[in-house]
């Protein structure tokens, strides 16, 4: 959203903001639910019943087609094939994955256009941004067809939970829908076309949680989807105050690691199953939990392997993924940066033969707090869009003030610094000092991991 338009939006009355949110929601709906969504969903409903052999045959067929296409039409993979001395006719099975080197995020980040097929003009594509747990912005290209196919996986998940499009959805993500310093409800905006109540995760302080609880009870949604840290704030309030459970068909958590204590609290507060979903903006894989608590890799979306393993789906370690739906910007053996442990279970009570993940490690961001005490998680959107940053780290001091360490590119300027400060203030309000520090590098943890957020601040909690 353009910053000038955003400031104008903040000045508008609540009802007019709802109209603008709905118009934007209509745009997203057209991108996500085209005819390709329905075609893909029809296929997915059939493949959900695949046997183990059928899954392998499907993945092999899709991989061979995608890899052949990539080495013919995508500059990066064309160079890989030329240097390694193979061409599209040499790719005949899933074993040919090893012809491709592990793809680092930094390689994609440096030149994302090099991964776009020659058949597409980047000016006419949909651009998505992610910085993940590394704090480094990355640009992803797709088109309406790819985006619609991706959302068909969410629709299949919802159908498995008995959720249809007629129901109301409540979402709790890091979207900026209102002024950060607003202290009075409504802390939400309504997307008419998607029947979606967007609730601000930035205003979930102790004083305001009751407003969220009452509103959710009033609208009686079919589902709640959002960051675990945000939903947890509501569930903790319900449990601690002995309030009636909120009845929905499912609570879907995504974009953060769902911690065990969060799940326990959410299960106590909501009369619904808690379903965890795990994926990435790059649309290279999709993992979803079934009603029996198993995290299933959706094999039609991508192939997942342990880096350094001779066998796909073996044991535990850092993963690389090969997306099977985005031929606009194929990512083959893309290193996600997460550590995953695969289950040895071959069967699940739900009847699916899809591979199962025992545990996902990584993706755990520390949480910073606003002056009001509201928890603010997943701060990577602050850096979306590039902003001429190589790396960035957010550090909240014990007094609540925030330091943002930035490793700049040569193009970084004062306007970029002000953008970061502005985006942070939207989330934590004006009560905290935000200092932008330019540094040559950011120190890694002893484990070698990059920590995007460090928080020493412990907010005062009323008894």
C-alpha positions in Angstrom: 0.0 0.0 0.0 1.4 3.4 -1.0 2.3 5.3 2.2 0.4 8.5 1.2 -2.7 6.5 0.4 -2.3 4.6 3.6 -2.2 7.8 5.6 -5.4 8.9 3.8 -6.9 5.5 4.6 -6.2 5.9 8.3 -8.1 9.2 8.3 -11.2 7.6 6.8 -14.3 6.5 8.8 -14.6 2.9 9.8 -17.4 2.2 7.2 -15.4 3.6 4.3 -12.3 1.6 5.4 -14.5 -1.5 5.2 -15.4 -0.7 1.6 -11.8 -0.3 0.6 -10.8 -3.5 2.4 -13.6 -5.3 0.5 -12.4 -3.9 -2.8 -8.9 -5.1 -2.2 -10.4 -8.4 -1.1 -12.2 -8.7 -4.4 -8.8 -8.2 -6.2 -7.3 -11.0 -4.1 -10.3 -13.2 -4.7 -9.9 -12.9 -8.5 -6.2 -13.8 -8.2 -6.8 -16.8 -5.9 -10.0 -18.3 -7.2 -9.9 -18.4 -10.9 -11.2 -21.3 -13.0 -7.7 -22.9 -12.5 -8.5 -23.1 -8.8 -11.6 -25.2 -9.5 -9.8 -27.5 -12.0 -7.0 -28.0 -9.6 -9.3 -28.7 -6.7 -11.1 -31.3 -8.7 -7.8 -33.1 -9.3 -6.7 -32.7 -5.7 -9.9 -34.4 -4.4 -9.0 -37.4 -6.5 -5.3 -37.5 -5.7 -6.1 -37.2 -1.9 -7.0 -41.0 -2.2 -3.8 -42.0 -4.0 -1.8 -45.0 -2.8 1.9 -44.7 -2.1 2.8 -46.0 -5.6 0.4 -43.5 -7.2 1.9 -40.7 -5.3 5.4 -41.6 -6.5 4.3 -41.9 -10.1 2.5 -38.6 -9.9 5.5 -36.7 -8.4 7.8 -38.3 -11.0 5.6 -37.3 -13.9 5.2 -33.7 -12.6 8.9 -33.3 -11.8 10.1 -34.6 -15.2 7.8 -32.2 -17.0 8.8 -29.2 -14.8 12.5 -29.9 -14.9 12.5 -30.4 -18.7 10.6 -27.1 -19.0 13.0 -25.3 -16.7 16.2 -26.3 -18.5 14.6 -25.2 -21.8 13.0 -22.0 -20.7 14.5 -20.7 -17.5 17.9 -18.9 -17.7 19.3 -20.1 -14.4 18.5 -23.8 -15.1 19.5 -23.5 -18.8 23.0 -22.5 -17.6 23.1 -25.3 -15.0 22.3 -27.8 -17.7 24.9 -26.4 -20.1 27.6 -26.4 -17.5 26.8 -29.9 -16.4 26.4 -31.3 -19.9 22.8 -32.5 -19.9 19.6 -31.4 -21.6 15.9 -31.9 -21.2 15.9 -35.4 -22.9 18.3 -36.6 -20.1 15.6 -36.0 -17.4 13.5 -39.1 -17.2 12.8 -39.9 -13.5 12.8 -38.4 -10.1 16.3 -39.7 -9.6 17.4 -36.9 -11.9 16.9 -34.4 -9.1 20.5 -34.9 -8.2 21.5 -33.3 -11.6 20.5 -30.0 -10.0 22.6 -28.4 -7.2 21.1 -27.3 -3.9 19.6 -23.8 -4.5 20.4 -21.2 -1.8 17.9 -18.5 -1.0 20.7 -15.9 -1.5 21.1 -17.0 -5.1 17.4 -16.4 -5.8 17.4 -13.2 -3.8 20.2 -11.7 -5.8 18.5 -12.1 -9.2 14.9 -13.5 -9.0 14.3 -12.6 -12.6 16.9 -15.2 -13.7 14.4 -17.9 -12.4 11.5 -16.7 -14.4 10.6 -18.5 -17.6 11.3 -16.8 -20.9 7.6 -17.2 -21.7 6.6 -14.5 -19.2 7.2 -10.8 -18.9 7.9 -10.0 -15.2 6.0 -6.7 -15.6 2.8 -8.6 -16.1 3.3 -11.1 -13.3 2.1 -11.1 -9.6 5.0 -10.2 -7.3 5.1 -11.6 -3.8 7.7 -10.9 -1.1 9.1 -12.9 1.7 12.0 -12.5 4.1 11.3 -15.6 6.3 13.5 -16.2 9.3 16.6 -14.7 7.7 15.5 -11.1 7.6 16.5 -11.0 4.0 13.9 -9.9 1.5 13.2 -12.2 -1.5 10.9 -11.6 -4.5 8.7 -14.4 -5.9 6.9 -14.2 -9.2 3.8 -16.1 -10.3 0.6 -15.6 -12.3 -3.1 -15.9 -11.5 -3.2 -19.5 -12.6 -0.3 -20.6 -10.3 -1.8 -18.6 -7.4 -5.2 -20.2 -7.9 -3.7 -23.6 -8.0 -1.8 -22.9 -4.7 -5.0 -21.8 -3.0 -6.8 -25.0 -4.1 -4.7 -26.8 -1.5 -6.1 -24.5 1.2 -9.6 -25.2 -0.1 -9.0 -29.0 0.0 -7.8 -28.6 3.6 -10.9 -26.6 4.5 -13.2 -29.1 2.8 -11.7 -31.9 4.8 -12.6 -30.0 7.9 -16.2 -29.4 6.8 -15.7 -25.7 6.0 -17.2 -24.2 2.9 -17.2 -20.7 1.3 -20.5 -19.8 2.8 -19.1 -19.6 6.3 -17.5 -16.6 7.9 -13.7 -16.5 8.4 -11.8 -14.7 11.1 -8.1 -13.9 10.3 -5.4 -12.8 12.6 -2.3 -11.9 10.6 0.2 -9.0 10.5 -2.0 -6.8 8.2 -2.1 -3.1 9.0 -5.9 -2.3 8.9 -6.0 0.6 11.4 -3.9 3.2 13.3 -1.4 1.6 15.6 -2.2 3.9 18.5 -6.0 3.3 18.3 -7.3 2.3 21.8 -11.0 1.9 21.1 -12.7 -0.8 19.1 -13.4 -1.9 16.4 -10.1 -3.6 16.1 -11.2 -5.3 12.9 -12.3 -4.6 9.4 -14.8 -6.5 7.2 -14.0 -8.0 3.7 -17.4 -8.4 2.2 -16.5 -10.4 -0.8 -14.5 -13.1 1.1 -16.8 -13.0 4.1 -13.6 -12.4 6.1 -13.3 -10.5 9.4 -9.7 -9.2 9.5 -8.7 -8.6 13.1 -5.7 -6.6 14.0 -3.0 -8.7 15.7 -1.3 -5.5 16.8 -4.0 -4.4 19.2 -4.2 -7.6 21.2 -3.3 -6.1 24.6 -4.8 -7.3 27.8 -7.2 -4.4 27.9 -8.6 -5.2 24.4 -8.8 -9.0 24.3 -12.3 -9.1 25.6 -13.4 -7.0 22.6 -12.0 -9.7 20.3 -13.7 -12.5 22.2 -17.1 -10.8 22.1 -16.8 -10.0 18.4 -15.9 -13.6 17.5 -18.8 -14.8 19.5 -21.1 -12.4 17.7 -20.1 -13.3 14.2 -19.9 -17.0 14.9 -17.3 -17.9 12.2 -16.7 -21.3 10.6 -13.0 -20.9 11.0 -10.2 -18.9 12.6 -6.9 -18.7 10.8 -3.8 -16.8 11.8 -0.5 -16.6 13.6 -0.4 -19.0 16.6 1.0 -16.2 18.8 -2.1 -14.1 18.1 -4.7 -16.8 18.5 -2.8 -17.8 21.7 -3.4 -14.3 23.2 -7.1 -14.8 22.9 -7.1 -18.4 24.1 -5.0 -17.6 27.1 -7.6 -14.8 28.1 -10.5 -17.2 27.7 -8.8 -19.9 29.8 -7.6 -17.6 32.5 -11.0 -15.9 32.9 -13.1 -19.1 32.7 -15.1 -17.8 29.7 -17.2 -20.0 27.5 -15.4 -21.8 24.7 -15.7 -20.3 21.2 -17.2 -22.8 18.9 -15.9 -23.0 15.3 -15.3 -25.8 12.9 -11.5 -25.4 13.0 -8.7 -23.1 14.2 -5.9 -23.1 11.6 -2.5 -21.9 12.6 0.1 -20.9 10.0 3.2 -18.8 9.3 4.8 -19.5 12.7 5.9 -22.6 14.5 2.9 -23.8 16.7 4.4 -24.3 20.1 3.0 -27.1 22.4 1.9 -24.7 25.1 0.1 -22.6 22.5 -1.8 -25.6 21.1 -2.8 -26.7 24.6 -4.2 -23.3 25.4 -6.0 -23.0 22.0 -7.6 -26.4 22.4 -8.8 -25.5 25.9 -10.4 -22.2 24.6 -12.0 -23.3 21.3 -14.5 -26.0 20.7 -12.7 -27.1 17.6 -9.7 -29.0 16.3 -6.4 -27.1 16.0 -5.0 -27.6 12.5 -1.4 -26.5 11.8 -0.4 -25.6 8.2 3.2 -25.2 7.1 4.4 -23.7 3.8 6.2 -20.8 2.3 5.5 -17.8 0.1 7.7 -19.2 -2.6 4.9 -21.8 -3.1 7.4 -24.7 -3.2 5.7 -27.0 -0.7 2.5 -27.3 1.3 2.1 -29.3 4.6 -1.1 -29.6 6.5 -2.3 -31.3 9.6 -5.2 -33.8 9.5 -7.9 -34.2 12.1 -5.8 -36.9 13.8 -2.8 -34.6 14.3 -0.5 -35.8 11.6 1.4 -33.2 9.5 1.1 -34.5 6.0 3.3 -33.3 3.1 1.0 -32.6 0.2 2.9 -34.4 -2.6 1.1 -32.8 -5.5 2.5 -29.4 -4.4 6.2 -30.2 -4.1 8.9 -32.7 -3.4 10.7 -32.5 0.0 14.1 -34.0 0.7 16.7 -33.9 3.5 19.8 -32.1 2.3 22.8 -34.5 2.2 20.5 -37.5 2.3 20.8 -40.1 -0.5 17.1 -40.9 -0.1 14.2 -38.5 -0.3 12.1 -38.4 2.9 14.8 -39.8 5.3 15.2 -39.0 9.0 15.9 -35.5 10.1 17.8 -32.5 8.8 17.7 -29.3 6.8 15.3 -29.5 3.9 15.3 -28.7 0.2 12.1 -28.5 -1.8 11.1 -28.7 -5.4 7.9 -26.9 -6.2 5.6 -28.6 -8.7 3.0 -25.9 -9.4 4.9 -22.7 -10.2 6.2 -23.1 -13.8 6.5 -19.3 -14.0 9.4 -19.3 -11.5 10.4 -22.9 -10.9 12.5 -23.6 -7.7 14.3 -26.9 -7.8 16.0 -28.3 -4.7 15.5 -24.9 -3.0 16.9 -24.7 0.5 14.2 -23.5 2.9 16.3 -23.0 6.0 14.2 -25.1 8.3 15.1 -28.4 9.9 12.4 -31.1 9.6 12.0 -34.6 11.1 10.2 -37.1 9.0 8.0 -39.8 10.6 8.5 -43.5 9.9 4.7 -43.9 10.0 3.3 -45.0 6.6 -0.3 -45.0 7.5 -2.6 -42.5 9.3 -6.0 -42.9 10.9 -7.3 -40.3 8.4 -6.7 -42.8 5.6 -4.1 -40.6 3.7 -1.0 -42.2 2.4 0.7 -38.8 2.2 4.2 -38.7 3.9 4.1 -37.4 7.5 6.4 -34.9 9.3 7.0 -35.6 13.0 8.3 -32.1 13.8 9.3 -28.8 12.2 12.2 -26.9 13.8 13.1 -23.3 13.0 10.7 -20.6 12.0 10.5 -19.6 15.7 10.6 -15.8 15.9 10.9 -14.1 19.2 8.1 -11.7 19.9 8.4 -8.0 20.6 5.8 -6.0 22.5 4.1 -2.7 22.0 4.1 -0.2 24.9 0.5 -1.3 25.7 1.8 -4.9 26.2 0.4 -6.3 22.9 2.5 -9.1 21.5 3.8 -8.5 18.0 5.1 -11.5 16.1 6.3 -12.2 12.6 7.9 -8.9 11.9 9.3 -9.9 8.5 6.7 -7.8 6.6 8.5 -4.7 7.8 11.2 -5.6 5.3 9.0 -6.8 2.4 9.6 -5.1 -0.9 13.3 -5.0 -0.7 14.1 -1.6 0.8 17.8 -2.0 -0.3 18.6 -4.3 2.6 21.0 -7.3 2.6 20.1 -8.3 6.1 18.3 -6.9 9.1 17.7 -7.8 12.7 15.2 -6.4 15.2 16.4 -6.1 18.9 14.0 -5.0 21.6 15.9 -3.9 24.7 14.9 -4.5 28.3 13.4 -0.9 28.5 11.2 -1.7 25.5 13.0 0.5 22.9 14.0 -1.1 19.6 17.2 -1.2 17.7 17.0 -2.3 14.0 20.4 -3.4 12.7 20.6 -3.1 8.9 23.3 -4.4 6.6 22.6 -2.1 3.6 23.1 -2.4 -0.1 24.8 0.4 -1.9 21.4 1.9 -2.8 20.2 2.1 0.9 19.3 5.7 1.8 17.5 7.8 4.5 14.1 7.2 2.9 14.6 3.4 3.3 15.5 3.9 7.0 12.4 6.0 7.5 10.3 3.3 5.8 11.5 0.7 8.3 10.8 3.0 11.2 7.3 3.9 9.8 6.4 0.2 9.3 7.6 -0.7 12.8 5.7 2.1 14.4 2.5 0.9 12.7 2.9 -2.3 14.6 4.3 -1.2 18.0 2.9 2.4 18.2 4.7 5.7 18.8 5.5 5.0 22.5 8.8 3.2 21.9 12.0 4.7 20.5 13.2 3.0 17.2 16.9 3.4 16.3 18.1 2.3 12.9 21.7 1.2 13.1 23.8 0.6 9.9 26.2 -2.3 10.4 28.6 -4.2 8.2 27.4 -7.6 9.4 25.1 -9.2 11.9 26.5 -11.8 14.3 25.2 -15.3 14.0 24.3 -17.5 17.0 26.7 -20.1 18.3 24.6 -22.7 16.4 25.3 -20.8 13.2 21.7 -19.7 12.9 20.6 -16.1 12.0 18.2 -14.7 14.6 15.9 -12.1 12.9 14.4 -11.0 16.3 16.0 -10.6 19.7 13.8 -9.6 22.6 15.0 -8.8 26.1 11.8 -6.9 27.1 9.4 -8.4 29.6 6.1 -6.4 29.6 4.4 -5.6 32.9 1.5 -8.0 33.4 -1.4 -7.1 35.7 -2.2 -9.8 38.3 
